[in-house]
Amino acid sequence: MAKVTKKTKNTNAVSFSNSIKTRLIAVMLIVAILPLAIAIIVSYNNSTKKAEADAIKALNWQAWYIESEYETIIQKNFAAMQAIAAAPSTKTFYVNPTDLTSASKAQAYLNEVDGQLNDGNITVITGPDGMQMLRASGKLVDVSKREYFQEAMKGNVHASDVITSASTGARQTTFSCPVYDNGTVIGVVQRNYNLNEFHDFLAEHAENAYIVDRSGMMAAHSQFDITAENEENFVYTDTPFMTSDATSGSFTAFTGEYNAIICYAKDPDTGWTVCCAQNLDEIKASARSSAIIVIIIGLILSVLAGIVSLIMARAFTDPIGDVSDSLSALSDGEFKPVKRHLHRKDEFGLMVGSTNTVIQKLQDIVTNIKASASDVGTSSEELSDMANQISQTAEDVSNAVQEIASGATQQADEIQSASENVGRIGDAVGDVQNSTGSLSDLANKMKEASEVSSNSLASLQDSSAEMTAKIDEISKTISATQDAVTNINGKVEGIASIATQTNLLSLNASIEAARAGEAGKGFAVVAEEIGKLADDSKQMADDIRKEMDVLLEQSKAAVQAAEDVKQGNNDQQIALGETLDAVNGMLGDISSTVGGVQLISQGADTCESSKNAVVDTMSALSAISEENAASSEETGASMQELSATVTTLAGSANNLKDIADKLNEEMSFFKS
């Protein structure tokens, strides 16, 4: 009964994370997105750095521009004060401060200069003791403790740090310059400059700029007013422009609300610093906008790359999946070629074609193996039937040989009887020689005895002829056995050839299974078992051929023994013919003795001679009969061995049939 192969469910399904499609899409997305991300990052960094550099460059230019405008204002004020200090009316006033005319002229000149400057600030003339002497408005105060007064008295044109006016309470800076008379400082001309003027000035020239005095106090800002009440919140003593000797530079700082890039330029006359600032986020805004646009484009490209990746991945994995399905079907014993992707000219098309070629070759191999197994089964059945026929023929030959042996034994008994009769003839001849008186009676008796001998010899001759016929039948039977053995050898050679072809087919199947890789391992095991079965079939066929060769040799020996028996029997027939002729001659002689006593003595001598010849002939015939019996026994033994050999052959044929059935059972795994 063929074994039913249970089809198992394919448990080799690939998970989503391990799928080559997933990996291909991931790799292609990484290849597409990673350079894009790097490009975005690099572009953003370069854009921000360039924006910062451009901003620093613009702010630096703006700071120097504002500083030059600031210096212009300072120089105008310094020039105005120096003009007042050098004016004759001023010097006259210093000489005679109580003279109203001198005071009036000096005041008029102060008003004229203030009018020319037209900035809302006033100029003051201060005495060498620090007491203000003349001003357009406000009360006169003592400024002897002020730094700007002391610096001017030293002969320096000076601008003070931020101070709060004692008379007005306004935040201001005071410019001062010495008044000389004959090289001696006799007083100070000072001009109080309201810092709100700097606020308007900065607001006019910049969006975000401020001026810091030498102590780090912010003097004015373009965006808001600074008062005496909140000025302590705007002290920058630890900033780079305060801690560095550089006349210009840039740095990044947190303003309290945002990070800003600040560029500064120091005025060489006053030591004050002009700073221009810009929000770092605003600087990077354009870079961010560009980056966002690039990111949006990148996302769109990523989606397109994902779609392309999916299409490409399917183009890769679909043929692989079809090949996998085909190999899975092959592992279940089904030959399922790939029907799609045959038109592709790439490696996948080649893979599909190669897979279909392997499946077709495996199907052809399995079909051939099945056909060969069927032929082996049929041949083994024929061989078994033929072996049974040979066994039956061997039994028939053995029975015939037994009959020959029995006939030979009977022949020996008859020859012994004839020998005894010849002895009695000799006795009679002796009696004839001793007594001629009873010659007639003895002659009659001798005639009767001779007739009996003649009949015995005739019977023996007929038995010998029958034995010759039996030997001919044995020879023909053995010859038929030889022909059957020769035919069996031919069948065995065919079986060996089929086994060799099956072995080659198994080797080809193993090679194809190895090419199929992991999916062909199951078929490789089947191919190996087929190879082993083919080797066993070939070995069994070789054993059968050896047994049949032995049987053929024994058959030849039996034929030769039969020929020897036949030859001996022919010799026996010749001897029997001669003996019969002698007996018949003896009868003639006995008949002649009845006619004349004169011939009795001669007849007696002739009978004696004939008796001796008959005795010798009978001895030879007895020996031949014994040889015939022995040969018959040997032939019987040979036929028994032949029968045993044929029985072994039948068993081998049955074993070969079992092997063929097992091979068919294994091949039933494949559905062709």
Steps between C-alpha positions, in 0.01 A plus 500: 500500500642840401573737785275807508708814529332760718538854370621724776416867528780735408635644824783694335304824464730803531399760759453862401818610679707227332346548155744599229231736368499687831878513503521617139247778566682597819839504327370700205325747730817533705702551182250766387427667835840489670684707235201733487502539879875555498459752217225678695713511815809614312296753302333628816832530681660670203200727458494595866874551507482711187204691640693558824808605304294731282325637808832554677636670193192723469488571873870574505460744212197650672690536828786680330259717307313597817832551678612738224173691528536498877855629464372776274262608773779490756736693276238765433449545872875503564551753221221716634649499851848568371362792299336639815818441700702687240249785456625844624167562668552193709847597606384855573223355714751293692711811560206715617214261589304770676489723194148473364608597152764226490252256650235603248739451206615170633142386554407615152779295352392196703147539371630539147700177519209311662276637229736373235508157655125512556488179700321636807809481715672792668860605541635618837804703595661383825763673705828349608350424839231278350217745550289557194512861394276535198223289334189562296258341745498320829677572816873524539654211694839392621655233275843497651455138601403392152745298300442692181592828683813351643605355163442833328699684765782263412484632147302211345195513280279247670162324488363369826330168567125496558405738776179633643465875491480652847291790372261323259521133612544395136747238386775662302860505404712813535760607250770727636800682369751735667507877449853627462643839560863531415534125530335482839168328559275771642173315480291232332238512228256211546207395301235269648367254242166335572526125431150494360660665199704185456179296526348696213827478311517119540132452419558693179799290389433151632223272619697348785804704609629651819793701637694404814732734691843414629362354826264258323185702561264510206461860393219461248309236305322528170191312618422652838582787737725450797430697817692559816263262672571196277850567376645254752336222293720586206854456622734292282829489684566133412436518129783431252526864391560594863753226574683522169734765365371444149348803330237285329364145503194282529355252746180314583313579820163446662315829532251372756244421233693346214846414377655772291810562295665825610763692305677794660732786410679723748526877452863604539414850633259409776574131559130432470382189314235488230324161487266362234301186576267267313284213620675173419168332432417771246839448337432126476138546396579506129725197540221325688251592230734361236556190711124452544450529125782250443351269765157517334660425164700225671183349647339506158811340352501249787141404423592465132808302602277279718267437206793430269655280771175306534482451123866396483464274805201328343695466178769322706286298739215386272720266290676385817160425659386308192823297501453438875143378440622271223775357723252460788272303267803294396571423868143361515567283195320723246663630184369857473695715252508879526260648245573871549808717435614276215528802269747684725853534364672567832645264765152430638380385161808277480425369851139421406614326182763300687243400764258380234784309330595331828136410572455361147821298527400367840157409362662316208740324737218392732292384202796296370564356846134403532510337156827323587354380831196369315727322249704354785182374667376347175839342427521363855155344459605346168822378660305347788266324258793378294677377812188308597489346152868403526436349841215294358719394206778405741257284694391333176864440406570361847208260466624394157849445638350287777324292237832466310673390819225243562529376139877474535458297818251275325737471207778392735272232648412375155867492402572303817227258404647471150838435653356221707340356186833516324647307797241238459586485126859442599393222729296351221792523263711319761239235530501472119871458503477247782215314359390482149243241590253750618604752234158514344321574822764742606494659154127550533541644845784716378281618216228591742752673721640680197154611401445631851836678481408638160173631641680646801754664278224638277322633807824648624556659159150651506563629855826649383325669207235635738773628731662670200168672426470604862854637491407697184201642684722589800750666265222699334358599839843609624552693175166671555617576853818652356292715263279609791807585707640697206169690471507563876854635467373733229219619728747541786726707270193716418427537873863598564481754216176641644662516846802682350269744318298548820823572688597760237153653522536509880839673464348757262213550742748557786688757289179683410387485864835652607448777247154560644664577836308481826171419327655195327629330814190281533529387141874439553412246772254329266759502221756344736253223597428440132876469440528250784207297360663509155829376652311223684323405174831487315660294777203261501518474120875422525427229761230352276740507205764317707246236606382463142862464384543216754172349380617530139826323584313225682262467205796465268641234732165319498490513121851361485407225748193418290719480190736268683210278607365508148839404359531217753151386415585502130804290577277273705258464208788409270616240751144370538470477122816306480389277789163445336670409177725261691201340670324471168813341352512272802145393424607419145789303633274312742268423214795373299603272791166326479584396141839355571690371799825568319457868545408482872854538623562796270166645598587452864827685445314772319251522783783522750658781304167671457429449867824672595425788260150528638636503855744776410227691321264457790768625742556805283127556467461467877773759555332732249168454677662583831656811343159592358347469846776709654466764226126505552549553871746785430252649254228479764724673754579771241132548430432529874768771522347662191162494670647660816673766286177574316323528836763755608449679168126514564566647846734758349237585240244548777747722689555699182124537464479624859774755425311613192179533705686704763647720225151554357377583849774761545432645155128534584609808706527689171182597317585491136 
